[in-house]
Amino acid sequence: MKIKVLAFGQIAEITGSQLYMEAIDTAVLKAALQIEFPALADKKYAIAVNNKVITDTKGLSENDVVALMPPYSGG
């Protein structure tokens, strides 16, 4: 199943701002991203699925949108 992946900040500099990948859950997606983009292996980033930040592995469905967001700091 195709998943749309949006990347922001430093992550987008590595992967590009948008790509499509196949994965059944976020753990498989993260592993596939690290294989395709080895520079991601040492980066920290949050994952959101359909606009909701997740902390655990989440199953993915056709046409889900996953966002990769680097850490941010505010003032």
PEKA-V963600 format. One record per residue. N is the residue number from 1. RES is the residue in one small letter. OMEGA is omega in whole degrees, -180 to 180 (* if undefined). Layout:
n = [N/N]
res = [RES/RES]
omega = [OMEGA/OMEGA]
//
This chain:
n = [1/2/3/4/5/6/7/8/9/10/11/12/13/14/15/16/17/18/19/20/21/22/23/24/25/26/27/28/29/30/31/32/33/34/35/36/37/38/39/40/41/42/43/44/45/46/47/48/49/50/51/52/53/54/55/56/57/58/59/60/61/62/63/64/65/66/67/68/69/70/71/72/73/74/75]
res = [m/k/i/k/v/l/a/f/g/q/i/a/e/i/t/g/s/q/l/y/m/e/a/i/d/t/a/v/l/k/a/a/l/q/i/e/f/p/a/l/a/d/k/k/y/a/i/a/v/n/n/k/v/i/t/d/t/k/g/l/s/e/n/d/v/v/a/l/m/p/p/y/s/g/g]
omega = [-178/178/176/-179/176/-180/-177/175/-178/-179/179/178/-179/-171/-167/-172/-179/175/178/-180/177/179/179/177/-174/177/178/179/-179/178/179/178/-179/175/-178/-179/-176/180/178/-174/-178/179/174/178/176/178/174/177/-179/175/177/179/-180/177/179/176/-180/175/-179/178/177/177/172/176/180/178/176/-173/179/177/179/175/-177/-180/*]
//
